[in-house]
Amino acid sequence: MKKFEAESRLEAHRRTVDNMDAALIYILSERFRCTDDIGRLKAEHDLPAVDKHREDRQMARLKALTQDANFDDDFIAGLMRYIIEEVIRRHRRAAAEHQSGADRAS
Amino acid sequence: MKKFEAESRLEAHRRTVDNMDAALIYILSERFRCTDDIGRLKAEHDLPAVDKHREDRQMARLKALTQDANFDDDFIAGLMRYIIEEVIRRHRRAAAEHQSGADRAS
């Protein structure tokens, strides 16, 4: 392959990467809309903040998907930890907001 | 909303989260197939490993998308750093593999 062909292939790949990044951002945004609603539901209905059984099932499922996608387990585990830490931070904020609303109402 | 209704809504949300996670994993897997090929092209054609102009454009674009998705800039910036570190690790491996092939051939 000539260098200019390599550069044109590089450019095409970069357009694909840009499209994938847009997809990732919109999917993540939707995932957080969903987990934010979960946080509100848990706060309002006194449901347990952490469900170990759910977490174990979720992790086992992610591992199977990662292997099916022929992908690196450790990388995905680290990525999910990063996402889940943010979910927990937002759940705590929802619980605190619910609590301060309940305190004001009482 | 009754507690059992909240639990059923929670379960529905969890199914959505599971679907989003599968989408994230398959999109990321495809993104790495693409960046792995970029790494090979760069190594084989002596193209610069880092392109500051490309990186700046990419970051500006991600920021605009994140704002459009009404989402947290810092969270996405951290996530992209985590992904890009892995891309660089894999590019370095591709360059080393290419170099050791070239050494054997010489």
Backbone of each chain as ProteinMPNN parsed JSONL, in Angstrom:
{"seq_chain_A": "MKKFEAESRLEAHRRTVDNMDAALIYILSERFRCTDDIGRLKAEHDLPAVDKHREDRQMARLKALTQDANFDDDFIAGLMRYIIEEVIRRHRRAAAEHQSGADRAS", "coords_chain_A": {"N_chain_A": [[0.852, -1.215, 0.0], [0.554, 2.192, -0.904], [1.837, 5.282, 0.567], [0.024, 7.457, 0.411], [-2.341, 6.122, 0.068], [-2.508, 4.803, 2.484], [-2.842, 7.009, 4.143], [-5.351, 7.902, 3.298], [-6.913, 5.762, 4.038], [-6.559, 5.885, 6.773], [-7.872, 8.305, 7.315], [-10.501, 7.572, 6.665], [-10.946, 5.637, 8.638], [-10.813, 7.284, 10.854], [-13.13, 8.773, 10.588], [-15.0, 6.777, 11.08], [-14.354, 6.232, 13.783], [-15.093, 8.697, 14.919], [-17.883, 8.593, 14.481], [-18.527, 6.367, 16.059], [-17.864, 7.387, 18.571], [-19.783, 9.388, 18.887], [-22.058, 7.764, 19.023], [-21.455, 6.354, 21.391], [-21.535, 8.432, 23.301], [-24.241, 9.289, 23.166], [-25.574, 6.943, 23.868], [-24.569, 6.511, 26.446], [-25.553, 8.803, 27.684], [-28.283, 8.279, 27.628], [-28.283, 5.96, 29.181], [-27.614, 7.059, 31.676], [-29.836, 8.721, 32.095], [-31.659, 6.762, 32.612], [-30.528, 5.393, 34.861], [-30.56, 7.516, 36.629], [-33.279, 7.812, 37.031], [-33.758, 5.392, 38.251], [-32.348, 5.893, 40.612], [-33.944, 7.923, 41.74], [-36.374, 6.497, 42.095], [-35.546, 4.552, 43.953], [-34.856, 6.182, 46.111], [-37.304, 7.409, 46.717], [-38.961, 5.278, 47.324], [-37.831, 3.853, 49.257], [-36.177, 1.732, 48.575], [-33.575, -0.788, 48.539], [-30.278, 0.619, 48.254], [-28.124, -0.735, 47.171], [-27.976, -3.764, 45.378], [-26.837, -6.736, 45.727], [-27.171, -9.201, 44.449], [-28.274, -8.478, 41.973], [-26.088, -6.965, 40.997], [-24.092, -8.952, 40.767], [-25.198, -10.626, 38.793], [-25.271, -8.814, 36.684], [-22.538, -8.267, 36.264], [-21.608, -10.796, 35.501], [-22.965, -11.114, 33.14], [-21.921, -8.995, 31.615], [-19.319, -9.885, 31.364], [-19.645, -12.166, 29.782], [-20.641, -10.975, 27.441], [-18.467, -9.381, 26.738], [-16.565, -11.306, 26.183], [-17.837, -12.516, 24.015], [-17.686, -10.416, 22.204], [-15.096, -10.561, 21.694], [-13.116, -9.287, 23.28], [-11.277, -7.19, 25.639], [-11.411, -8.209, 28.906], [-10.472, -6.959, 31.325], [-10.174, -4.284, 30.619], [-12.854, -3.561, 30.045], [-13.991, -4.106, 32.544], [-12.754, -2.122, 34.11], [-13.73, 0.162, 32.843], [-16.489, -0.102, 33.35], [-16.455, 0.106, 36.102], [-15.747, 2.788, 36.358], [-18.004, 4.025, 35.205], [-20.028, 3.076, 36.916], [-19.283, 4.121, 39.383], [-19.888, 6.805, 38.951], [-22.648, 6.572, 38.625], [-23.359, 5.795, 41.23], [-22.558, 8.064, 42.649], [-24.412, 9.879, 41.648], [-26.787, 8.651, 42.502], [-26.517, 8.915, 45.252], [-26.694, 11.665, 45.47], [-29.322, 12.018, 44.607], [-30.658, 10.708, 46.679], [-29.968, 12.336, 48.827], [-31.154, 14.742, 48.032], [-33.844, 13.953, 48.044], [-34.141, 13.391, 50.727], [-33.68, 15.921, 51.863], [-35.864, 17.259, 50.858], [-37.911, 15.829, 52.135], [-37.331, 16.482, 54.759], [-37.868, 19.21, 54.743], [-40.615, 19.09, 54.315], [-41.566, 18.012, 56.64]], "CA_chain_A": [[0.0, 0.0, 0.0], [1.3, 3.462, -0.963], [1.616, 6.12, 1.759], [-1.209, 8.271, 0.295], [-3.475, 5.197, 0.293], [-2.561, 4.592, 3.938], [-3.412, 8.23, 4.741], [-6.779, 7.982, 2.99], [-7.546, 4.74, 4.882], [-6.517, 6.462, 8.122], [-8.935, 9.31, 7.373], [-11.783, 6.844, 6.696], [-11.053, 5.043, 9.981], [-11.102, 8.349, 11.831], [-14.572, 9.105, 10.489], [-15.707, 5.711, 11.806], [-14.128, 6.461, 15.222], [-15.947, 9.837, 15.301], [-19.272, 8.129, 14.556], [-18.646, 5.479, 17.23], [-17.835, 8.234, 19.767], [-21.106, 10.016, 19.017], [-22.965, 6.706, 19.496], [-21.132, 6.089, 22.8], [-22.009, 9.54, 24.142], [-25.709, 9.303, 23.253], [-26.011, 5.756, 24.625], [-24.257, 6.764, 27.857], [-26.472, 9.811, 28.184], [-29.549, 7.575, 27.843], [-28.066, 5.056, 30.322], [-27.678, 7.855, 32.911], [-31.245, 9.117, 32.304], [-32.296, 5.577, 33.169], [-30.044, 5.142, 36.231], [-31.025, 8.637, 37.473], [-34.66, 7.502, 37.409], [-33.618, 4.315, 39.244], [-31.95, 6.551, 41.869], [-35.126, 8.601, 42.313], [-37.314, 5.457, 42.544], [-35.014, 3.939, 45.178], [-34.937, 7.163, 47.202], [-38.7, 7.693, 47.065], [-39.696, 4.084, 47.771], [-37.07, 3.191, 50.302], [-35.655, 0.461, 48.06], [-32.14, -0.841, 48.89], [-29.399, 1.339, 47.324], [-27.277, -1.715, 46.492], [-28.571, -5.092, 45.28], [-25.653, -7.557, 45.409], [-27.584, -10.237, 43.502], [-28.363, -7.785, 40.672], [-24.721, -6.61, 40.565], [-23.378, -10.175, 40.351], [-25.765, -11.043, 37.498], [-24.872, -7.798, 35.709], [-21.114, -8.453, 35.978], [-21.46, -12.065, 34.771], [-23.491, -10.856, 31.801], [-20.94, -8.146, 30.917], [-18.159, -10.73, 31.054], [-20.023, -13.012, 28.643], [-20.731, -10.094, 26.256], [-17.106, -8.958, 26.406], [-15.916, -12.439, 25.512], [-18.48, -12.686, 22.709], [-17.183, -9.358, 21.321], [-13.661, -10.851, 21.545], [-12.63, -8.026, 23.794], [-10.468, -7.297, 26.849], [-12.195, -8.213, 30.166], [-9.985, -5.998, 32.326], [-10.493, -2.941, 30.142], [-14.3, -3.327, 30.243], [-14.257, -4.062, 33.995], [-12.324, -0.786, 34.552], [-14.67, 1.139, 32.281], [-17.763, -0.211, 34.057], [-16.248, 0.671, 37.443], [-15.782, 4.255, 36.201], [-19.406, 4.413, 34.967], [-20.85, 2.751, 38.092], [-18.947, 5.122, 40.416], [-20.665, 8.012, 38.635], [-24.056, 6.243, 38.933], [-23.513, 5.806, 42.695], [-22.462, 9.47, 43.059], [-25.693, 10.515, 41.317], [-27.814, 8.066, 43.376], [-26.373, 9.537, 46.585], [-27.211, 13.038, 45.369], [-30.788, 11.906, 44.553], [-31.133, 10.345, 48.027], [-29.808, 13.526, 49.678], [-32.187, 15.704, 47.621], [-35.132, 13.436, 48.52], [-34.131, 13.546, 52.185], [-33.823, 17.331, 52.26], [-37.269, 17.582, 50.549], [-38.73, 15.22, 53.192], [-37.09, 17.268, 55.976], [-38.603, 20.482, 54.606], [-42.053, 18.815, 54.375], [-41.982, 17.546, 57.977]], "C_chain_A": [[0.88, 1.256, 0.0], [0.95, 4.329, 0.266], [0.314, 6.926, 1.641], [-2.455, 7.399, 0.455], [-3.653, 4.947, 1.789], [-3.201, 5.806, 4.607], [-4.916, 8.323, 4.487], [-7.548, 6.928, 3.815], [-7.613, 5.22, 6.336], [-7.675, 7.447, 8.305], [-10.305, 8.636, 7.45], [-12.005, 6.219, 8.073], [-11.421, 6.106, 11.014], [-12.563, 8.774, 11.77], [-15.404, 8.049, 11.215], [-15.572, 5.928, 13.324], [-15.023, 7.615, 15.709], [-17.417, 9.411, 15.426], [-19.504, 7.242, 15.783], [-18.687, 6.316, 18.517], [-19.179, 8.929, 19.978], [-22.094, 8.991, 19.568], [-22.727, 6.436, 20.984], [-21.717, 7.171, 23.709], [-23.529, 9.525, 24.279], [-26.228, 8.089, 24.028], [-25.746, 5.974, 26.123], [-25.221, 7.774, 28.464], [-27.832, 9.17, 28.509], [-29.443, 6.632, 29.047], [-28.171, 5.841, 31.642], [-29.096, 8.392, 33.168], [-31.977, 7.99, 33.028], [-31.846, 5.339, 34.619], [-30.426, 6.299, 37.168], [-32.456, 8.366, 37.94], [-34.673, 6.367, 38.441], [-33.273, 4.926, 40.61], [-33.131, 7.225, 42.545], [-36.123, 7.586, 42.87], [-36.861, 4.85, 43.872], [-35.161, 4.888, 46.364], [-36.38, 7.329, 47.666], [-39.416, 6.489, 47.676], [-38.895, 3.242, 48.736], [-36.586, 1.807, 49.855], [-34.15, 0.427, 48.335], [-31.261, -0.189, 47.821], [-28.547, 0.365, 46.519], [-27.972, -3.067, 46.52], [-27.464, -6.022, 44.779], [-25.992, -8.598, 44.331], [-27.66, -9.657, 42.087], [-26.958, -7.484, 40.131], [-23.96, -7.813, 40.046], [-23.869, -10.643, 38.978], [-25.273, -10.129, 36.39], [-23.403, -8.023, 35.29], [-20.878, -9.726, 35.161], [-21.9, -11.868, 33.316], [-22.498, -10.024, 30.988], [-19.724, -8.964, 30.493], [-18.45, -11.592, 29.822], [-20.075, -12.186, 27.354], [-19.335, -9.706, 25.775], [-16.376, -10.084, 25.676], [-16.511, -12.663, 24.134], [-17.962, -11.65, 21.721], [-15.665, -9.504, 21.116], [-12.826, -9.666, 22.052], [-11.972, -8.232, 25.152], [-11.313, -7.112, 28.118], [-11.789, -7.09, 31.119], [-10.314, -4.569, 31.923], [-11.968, -2.618, 30.406], [-14.64, -3.249, 31.734], [-13.891, -2.675, 34.537], [-13.285, 0.292, 34.082], [-15.995, 1.109, 33.048], [-17.64, 0.328, 35.485], [-16.367, 2.195, 37.392], [-17.236, 4.732, 36.041], [-20.233, 4.223, 36.248], [-20.547, 3.702, 39.26], [-19.749, 6.409, 40.217], [-22.153, 7.781, 38.942], [-24.287, 6.36, 40.442], [-23.491, 7.252, 43.22], [-23.812, 10.17, 42.823], [-26.835, 9.961, 42.173], [-27.758, 8.718, 44.766], [-26.954, 10.946, 46.574], [-28.74, 13.008, 45.358], [-31.348, 11.609, 45.94], [-31.067, 11.566, 48.942], [-30.879, 14.565, 49.337], [-33.56, 15.278, 48.125], [-35.247, 13.667, 50.024], [-34.354, 15.004, 52.575], [-35.24, 17.824, 51.927], [-38.189, 17.066, 51.648], [-38.578, 16.016, 54.494], [-37.873, 18.582, 55.933], [-40.102, 20.273, 54.8], [-42.507, 18.46, 55.793], [-41.962, 18.681, 58.997]], "O_chain_A": [[1.819, 1.374, 0.788], [-0.083, 4.135, 0.908], [-0.417, 7.074, 2.62], [-3.495, 7.869, 0.917], [-4.772, 4.886, 2.299], [-4.006, 5.659, 5.527], [-5.668, 8.768, 5.353], [-8.68, 7.165, 4.237], [-8.6, 4.987, 7.033], [-8.368, 7.424, 9.323], [-11.172, 9.072, 8.208], [-13.111, 6.265, 8.611], [-12.221, 5.869, 11.918], [-13.161, 9.099, 12.796], [-16.387, 8.374, 11.882], [-16.554, 5.821, 14.059], [-15.634, 7.524, 16.774], [-18.108, 9.817, 16.36], [-20.53, 7.345, 16.455], [-19.44, 6.006, 19.44], [-19.655, 9.045, 21.107], [-22.876, 9.299, 20.468], [-23.681, 6.305, 21.752], [-22.312, 6.875, 24.745], [-24.056, 9.723, 25.374], [-27.212, 8.195, 24.761], [-26.592, 5.661, 26.96], [-25.653, 7.628, 29.608], [-28.447, 9.479, 29.529], [-30.382, 6.514, 29.836], [-28.748, 5.348, 32.612], [-29.513, 8.508, 34.32], [-32.791, 8.22, 33.923], [-32.676, 5.112, 35.5], [-30.596, 6.088, 38.369], [-32.81, 8.648, 39.085], [-35.476, 6.368, 39.374], [-33.831, 4.53, 41.634], [-33.308, 7.123, 43.759], [-36.657, 7.768, 43.964], [-37.659, 4.657, 44.79], [-35.532, 4.48, 47.464], [-36.649, 7.382, 48.866], [-40.36, 6.649, 48.45], [-39.219, 2.085, 49.004], [-36.581, 0.85, 50.63], [-33.505, 1.476, 48.365], [-31.464, -0.41, 46.627], [-28.274, 0.593, 45.34], [-28.497, -3.478, 47.555], [-27.187, -6.094, 43.581], [-25.2, -8.842, 43.42], [-27.175, -10.26, 41.13], [-26.675, -7.718, 38.956], [-23.27, -7.734, 39.029], [-23.073, -11.007, 38.113], [-24.905, -10.583, 35.307], [-23.076, -7.972, 34.105], [-20.055, -9.74, 34.246], [-21.281, -12.392, 32.39], [-22.259, -10.309, 29.814], [-19.171, -8.765, 29.412], [-17.607, -11.728, 28.935], [-19.614, -12.634, 26.305], [-19.053, -9.699, 24.577], [-15.671, -9.856, 24.692], [-15.787, -12.964, 23.185], [-17.809, -11.947, 20.536], [-15.036, -8.68, 20.453], [-11.966, -9.133, 21.352], [-12.085, -9.302, 25.751], [-11.85, -6.035, 28.378], [-12.634, -6.368, 31.649], [-10.683, -3.744, 32.759], [-12.297, -1.55, 30.922], [-15.467, -2.437, 32.146], [-14.638, -2.111, 35.338], [-13.613, 1.217, 34.825], [-16.561, 2.157, 33.36], [-18.577, 0.923, 36.018], [-16.995, 2.813, 38.252], [-17.646, 5.715, 36.659], [-21.029, 5.086, 36.619], [-21.442, 4.048, 40.031], [-20.225, 7.018, 41.175], [-22.835, 8.672, 39.451], [-25.276, 6.944, 40.883], [-24.272, 7.625, 44.095], [-24.29, 10.936, 43.66], [-27.75, 10.7, 42.536], [-28.784, 9.027, 45.371], [-27.611, 11.373, 47.524], [-29.389, 13.838, 45.994], [-32.37, 12.167, 46.341], [-31.979, 11.81, 49.731], [-31.447, 15.194, 50.23], [-34.35, 16.107, 48.576], [-36.291, 14.076, 50.53], [-35.117, 15.297, 53.496], [-35.768, 18.697, 52.616], [-39.127, 17.752, 52.055], [-39.542, 16.207, 55.236], [-38.457, 19.011, 56.928], [-40.791, 21.126, 55.36], [-43.688, 18.588, 56.118], [-42.282, 18.467, 60.166]]}, "seq_chain_B": "MKKFEAESRLEAHRRTVDNMDAALIYILSERFRCTDDIGRLKAEHDLPAVDKHREDRQMARLKALTQDANFDDDFIAGLMRYIIEEVIRRHRRAAAEHQSGADRAS", "coords_chain_B": {"N_chain_B": [[-47.191, 6.458, 43.601], [-47.267, 2.954, 44.075], [-45.279, 0.654, 46.086], [-44.787, -1.853, 44.836], [-45.235, -1.159, 42.219], [-43.159, 0.61, 41.803], [-41.045, -1.172, 42.04], [-41.47, -2.76, 39.8], [-41.081, -0.904, 37.795], [-38.433, -0.304, 38.251], [-37.277, -2.758, 37.548], [-37.846, -2.79, 34.799], [-36.298, -0.594, 33.971], [-33.797, -1.623, 34.544], [-33.561, -3.599, 32.62], [-33.359, -1.998, 30.372], [-30.9, -0.704, 30.959], [-29.199, -2.941, 30.834], [-29.408, -3.548, 28.091], [-28.302, -1.222, 26.983], [-25.706, -1.469, 27.948], [-24.808, -3.71, 26.558], [-24.832, -2.63, 23.964], [-22.894, -0.618, 24.303], [-20.578, -2.166, 24.756], [-20.299, -3.606, 22.326], [-20.022, -1.503, 20.496], [-17.689, -0.28, 21.465], [-15.908, -2.373, 21.075], [-15.843, -2.507, 18.296], [-14.842, 0.056, 17.799], [-12.237, -0.269, 18.785], [-11.281, -2.217, 17.018], [-11.065, -0.645, 14.808], [-9.262, 1.417, 15.663], [-7.087, -0.21, 16.183], [-6.398, -0.994, 13.623], [-5.691, 1.493, 12.622], [-3.394, 1.877, 14.178], [-1.731, -0.136, 13.121], [-1.498, 0.761, 10.444], [-0.183, 3.214, 10.853], [2.212, 2.32, 11.971], [3.262, 0.764, 9.887], [3.53, 2.563, 7.784], [5.008, 4.604, 8.628], [3.75, 6.819, 9.741], [2.946, 9.742, 11.715], [2.712, 9.077, 15.229], [1.188, 10.572, 16.983], [-1.23, 13.068, 16.398], [-1.637, 16.228, 16.823], [-3.394, 18.201, 15.892], [-5.551, 16.703, 14.904], [-6.344, 15.527, 17.351], [-7.167, 17.798, 18.819], [-9.352, 18.684, 17.286], [-10.994, 16.449, 17.576], [-11.509, 16.436, 20.349], [-12.878, 18.878, 20.656], [-15.125, 18.321, 19.18], [-16.243, 16.2, 20.645], [-16.899, 17.538, 22.971], [-18.888, 19.265, 22.077], [-20.829, 17.386, 21.306], [-21.352, 16.191, 23.765], [-22.471, 18.292, 25.172], [-24.721, 18.661, 23.583], [-26.036, 16.299, 24.138], [-26.787, 16.879, 26.63], [-25.123, 16.449, 28.88], [-22.529, 15.4, 31.24], [-19.555, 17.089, 30.95], [-16.998, 16.664, 32.221], [-17.131, 14.038, 33.101], [-17.31, 12.632, 30.648], [-14.904, 13.477, 29.485], [-13.054, 12.232, 31.198], [-13.712, 9.562, 30.748], [-13.064, 9.324, 28.013], [-10.339, 9.767, 28.162], [-9.566, 7.426, 29.49], [-10.233, 5.504, 27.545], [-8.615, 6.358, 25.404], [-6.051, 6.098, 26.452], [-5.833, 3.324, 26.472], [-5.979, 2.866, 23.715], [-3.549, 4.065, 22.91], [-1.733, 2.414, 24.263], [-2.182, 0.063, 22.847], [-1.43, 0.896, 20.283], [1.298, 1.355, 20.674], [2.122, -1.248, 21.163], [1.567, -2.357, 18.656], [3.412, -0.915, 17.107], [5.804, -1.81, 18.221], [5.645, -4.516, 17.593], [5.695, -4.369, 14.813], [8.219, -3.258, 14.47], [9.828, -5.292, 15.509], [9.348, -7.263, 13.67], [10.442, -6.044, 11.392], [13.08, -5.922, 12.194], [13.718, -8.623, 12.287], [13.515, -9.199, 9.588], [15.621, -7.808, 8.519]], "CA_chain_B": [[-46.826, 5.138, 43.058], [-47.104, 1.905, 45.086], [-43.931, 0.079, 46.098], [-44.643, -2.911, 43.817], [-45.13, -0.473, 40.91], [-41.788, 1.135, 41.744], [-40.159, -2.317, 41.787], [-41.631, -3.21, 38.412], [-40.431, 0.12, 36.966], [-36.992, -0.531, 38.461], [-36.911, -3.935, 36.745], [-37.875, -2.356, 33.384], [-35.117, 0.258, 33.773], [-32.6, -2.472, 34.546], [-33.47, -4.257, 31.307], [-32.815, -0.966, 29.46], [-29.468, -0.551, 31.27], [-28.517, -4.121, 30.283], [-29.325, -3.394, 26.624], [-27.35, -0.135, 26.709], [-24.361, -1.989, 28.212], [-24.436, -4.563, 25.42], [-24.526, -1.715, 22.853], [-21.6, 0.025, 24.605], [-19.481, -3.135, 24.58], [-20.095, -3.913, 20.896], [-19.497, -0.29, 19.829], [-16.283, -0.127, 21.871], [-15.13, -3.425, 20.425], [-15.685, -2.063, 16.906], [-13.941, 1.22, 17.849], [-10.851, -0.753, 18.947], [-10.879, -2.862, 15.753], [-10.733, 0.473, 13.934], [-8.022, 2.077, 16.107], [-5.986, -1.178, 16.01], [-5.984, -0.903, 12.213], [-4.971, 2.783, 12.546], [-2.07, 1.627, 14.756], [-0.939, -0.905, 12.151], [-1.207, 1.658, 9.31], [0.831, 4.197, 11.273], [3.495, 1.624, 12.155], [3.775, 0.27, 8.602], [3.762, 3.641, 6.824], [5.815, 5.642, 9.257], [2.928, 8.021, 9.952], [3.164, 10.188, 13.098], [1.894, 8.369, 16.224], [0.245, 11.534, 17.576], [-1.565, 14.187, 15.503], [-2.218, 17.18, 17.78], [-4.501, 18.876, 15.226], [-6.656, 15.733, 14.939], [-6.792, 15.379, 18.74], [-7.895, 19.009, 19.217], [-10.653, 18.656, 16.608], [-11.771, 15.357, 18.178], [-11.943, 16.855, 21.685], [-13.885, 19.933, 20.489], [-16.332, 17.658, 18.686], [-16.816, 15.443, 21.761], [-17.469, 18.514, 23.907], [-20.152, 19.727, 21.484], [-21.786, 16.266, 21.384], [-21.696, 15.999, 25.178], [-23.41, 19.363, 25.516], [-25.974, 18.381, 22.879], [-26.706, 15.197, 24.848], [-27.098, 17.418, 27.955], [-24.377, 15.477, 29.655], [-21.427, 15.961, 32.03], [-18.269, 17.203, 30.226], [-15.858, 16.087, 32.948], [-17.279, 12.583, 33.093], [-16.956, 12.145, 29.3], [-13.464, 13.708, 29.285], [-12.36, 11.166, 31.942], [-13.972, 8.301, 30.036], [-12.287, 9.32, 26.771], [-8.927, 9.576, 28.544], [-9.396, 5.994, 29.788], [-10.27, 4.78, 26.261], [-7.482, 6.754, 24.568], [-4.848, 5.461, 27.034], [-5.816, 1.937, 25.982], [-5.646, 2.956, 22.284], [-2.112, 4.35, 22.814], [-1.049, 1.182, 24.687], [-2.264, -0.896, 21.742], [-0.62, 1.426, 19.173], [2.711, 1.104, 21.003], [2.354, -2.681, 20.959], [1.615, -2.572, 17.193], [4.681, -0.359, 16.605], [6.881, -2.71, 18.665], [5.535, -5.757, 16.806], [6.148, -4.048, 13.458], [9.679, -3.058, 14.55], [10.54, -6.56, 15.706], [9.251, -7.936, 12.358], [11.403, -5.393, 10.485], [14.42, -6.338, 12.648], [13.945, -10.015, 11.866], [13.646, -9.225, 8.121], [16.845, -7.128, 8.047]], "C_chain_B": [[-46.64, 4.141, 44.204], [-45.701, 1.299, 44.987], [-43.772, -0.999, 45.024], [-44.572, -2.314, 42.415], [-43.716, 0.057, 40.719], [-40.822, 0.0, 41.427], [-40.267, -2.786, 40.342], [-40.997, -2.19, 37.449], [-38.908, -0.003, 37.049], [-36.507, -1.676, 37.57], [-36.872, -3.569, 35.255], [-36.657, -1.498, 33.063], [-33.851, -0.596, 33.687], [-32.449, -3.204, 33.22], [-32.921, -3.271, 30.281], [-31.313, -0.797, 29.681], [-28.681, -1.727, 30.682], [-28.36, -4.006, 28.765], [-28.312, -2.317, 26.23], [-25.912, -0.649, 26.902], [-23.888, -2.888, 27.073], [-24.043, -3.683, 24.238], [-23.16, -1.064, 23.072], [-20.442, -0.924, 24.31], [-19.232, -3.417, 23.096], [-19.565, -2.692, 20.131], [-18.022, -0.094, 20.19], [-15.399, -1.156, 21.19], [-14.837, -3.042, 18.97], [-14.723, -0.862, 16.835], [-12.482, 0.749, 17.963], [-10.366, -1.514, 17.712], [-10.363, -1.779, 14.801], [-9.406, 1.118, 14.36], [-6.836, 1.102, 16.037], [-5.477, -1.119, 14.571], [-5.231, 0.415, 11.979], [-3.537, 2.592, 13.063], [-1.165, 0.88, 13.777], [-0.543, -0.036, 10.966], [-0.089, 2.64, 9.655], [2.203, 3.529, 11.377], [4.094, 1.251, 10.8], [4.171, 1.39, 7.654], [4.46, 4.84, 7.443], [5.038, 6.952, 9.39], [3.068, 8.438, 11.419], [2.192, 9.526, 14.071], [0.832, 9.295, 16.807], [0.033, 12.677, 16.584], [-2.349, 15.192, 16.345], [-3.454, 17.865, 17.178], [-5.754, 17.984, 15.235], [-7.227, 15.625, 16.355], [-7.628, 16.572, 19.193], [-9.297, 19.03, 18.599], [-11.583, 17.637, 17.265], [-12.334, 15.785, 19.547], [-13.035, 17.932, 21.603], [-15.217, 19.324, 20.063], [-17.035, 16.899, 19.821], [-17.502, 16.378, 22.753], [-18.828, 18.993, 23.396], [-21.221, 18.632, 21.581], [-22.284, 16.081, 22.812], [-22.699, 17.059, 25.62], [-24.761, 19.129, 24.853], [-26.762, 17.283, 23.586], [-27.057, 15.61, 26.287], [-26.411, 16.597, 29.045], [-23.156, 16.121, 30.298], [-20.085, 15.9, 31.277], [-17.134, 16.448, 30.903], [-15.919, 14.565, 32.945], [-16.834, 12.017, 31.743], [-15.461, 12.342, 29.042], [-12.658, 12.598, 29.977], [-12.505, 9.82, 31.235], [-13.126, 8.212, 28.763], [-10.803, 9.165, 27.063], [-8.639, 8.095, 28.787], [-9.344, 5.187, 28.487], [-9.0, 5.072, 25.455], [-6.163, 6.191, 25.122], [-4.704, 4.021, 26.54], [-5.447, 1.902, 24.491], [-4.127, 3.14, 22.127], [-1.29, 3.103, 23.189], [-1.025, 0.179, 23.526], [-1.468, -0.419, 20.523], [0.858, 1.143, 19.411], [3.046, -0.372, 20.769], [2.475, -2.981, 19.472], [2.939, -2.082, 16.62], [5.832, -1.294, 16.976], [6.857, -4.004, 17.851], [6.045, -5.526, 15.387], [7.666, -3.928, 13.44], [10.392, -4.395, 14.677], [10.445, -7.41, 14.434], [10.286, -7.386, 11.383], [12.835, -5.791, 10.864], [14.726, -7.753, 12.177], [14.223, -10.077, 10.369], [14.986, -8.634, 7.652], [18.104, -7.956, 8.325]], "O_chain_B": [[-45.95, 4.43, 45.182], [-45.028, 1.41, 43.962], [-42.734, -1.059, 44.367], [-43.935, -2.878, 41.526], [-43.146, -0.028, 39.631], [-39.89, 0.175, 40.642], [-39.268, -3.167, 39.732], [-40.444, -2.568, 36.416], [-38.197, 0.171, 36.059], [-35.464, -1.577, 36.924], [-35.968, -3.992, 34.535], [-36.049, -1.654, 32.004], [-32.96, -0.337, 32.879], [-31.33, -3.409, 32.747], [-32.119, -3.642, 29.423], [-30.54, -0.751, 28.723], [-27.616, -1.529, 30.097], [-27.304, -4.328, 28.22], [-27.561, -2.479, 25.267], [-25.017, -0.314, 26.127], [-22.726, -2.841, 26.671], [-23.039, -3.947, 23.576], [-22.36, -0.967, 22.142], [-19.45, -0.535, 23.693], [-18.083, -3.462, 22.658], [-18.751, -2.838, 19.22], [-17.203, 0.22, 19.325], [-14.28, -0.852, 20.778], [-13.724, -3.231, 18.481], [-13.896, -0.776, 15.927], [-11.598, 1.305, 17.312], [-9.18, -1.471, 17.386], [-9.372, -1.965, 14.094], [-8.528, 1.342, 13.527], [-5.699, 1.535, 15.85], [-4.272, -1.185, 14.329], [-4.254, 0.451, 11.232], [-2.585, 3.086, 12.46], [0.01, 1.213, 13.62], [0.605, -0.075, 10.523], [0.826, 2.868, 8.863], [3.214, 4.079, 10.941], [5.297, 1.404, 10.588], [5.047, 1.205, 6.81], [4.501, 5.93, 6.873], [5.579, 8.039, 9.184], [3.284, 7.586, 12.281], [0.998, 9.419, 13.788], [-0.286, 8.866, 17.092], [0.989, 13.192, 16.003], [-3.552, 15.042, 16.557], [-4.445, 18.083, 17.876], [-6.859, 18.44, 15.532], [-8.444, 15.63, 16.54], [-8.652, 16.411, 19.857], [-10.285, 19.342, 19.264], [-12.767, 17.893, 17.486], [-13.497, 15.522, 19.854], [-13.994, 17.911, 22.374], [-16.285, 19.74, 20.511], [-18.259, 16.946, 19.945], [-18.553, 16.052, 23.305], [-19.788, 19.113, 24.158], [-22.376, 18.914, 21.898], [-23.47, 15.847, 23.047], [-23.65, 16.768, 26.346], [-25.809, 19.358, 25.456], [-27.991, 17.319, 23.633], [-27.558, 14.799, 27.066], [-27.04, 16.125, 29.991], [-22.785, 17.244, 29.955], [-19.555, 14.823, 31.006], [-16.402, 15.693, 30.262], [-14.9, 13.89, 32.804], [-16.078, 11.047, 31.689], [-14.817, 11.477, 28.447], [-11.695, 12.084, 29.409], [-11.553, 9.046, 31.137], [-12.545, 7.168, 28.466], [-10.084, 8.51, 26.307], [-7.612, 7.571, 28.354], [-8.51, 4.293, 28.342], [-8.387, 4.164, 24.895], [-5.265, 5.848, 24.354], [-3.604, 3.561, 26.233], [-4.7, 1.027, 24.053], [-3.496, 2.461, 21.318], [-0.298, 2.777, 22.537], [-0.009, -0.462, 23.256], [-0.891, -1.238, 19.807], [1.584, 0.749, 18.499], [4.11, -0.703, 20.246], [3.345, -3.743, 19.051], [3.528, -2.735, 15.759], [6.724, -1.546, 16.166], [7.903, -4.526, 17.467], [6.739, -6.371, 14.823], [8.327, -4.423, 12.527], [11.424, -4.621, 14.045], [11.352, -8.19, 14.145], [10.926, -8.136, 10.647], [13.691, -5.975, 9.999], [15.834, -8.05, 11.73], [15.04, -10.876, 9.911], [15.437, -8.911, 6.541], [19.21, -7.528, 7.992]]}, "name": "protein", "num_of_chains": 2, "seq": "MKKFEAESRLEAHRRTVDNMDAALIYILSERFRCTDDIGRLKAEHDLPAVDKHREDRQMARLKALTQDANFDDDFIAGLMRYIIEEVIRRHRRAAAEHQSGADRASMKKFEAESRLEAHRRTVDNMDAALIYILSERFRCTDDIGRLKAEHDLPAVDKHREDRQMARLKALTQDANFDDDFIAGLMRYIIEEVIRRHRRAAAEHQSGADRAS"}
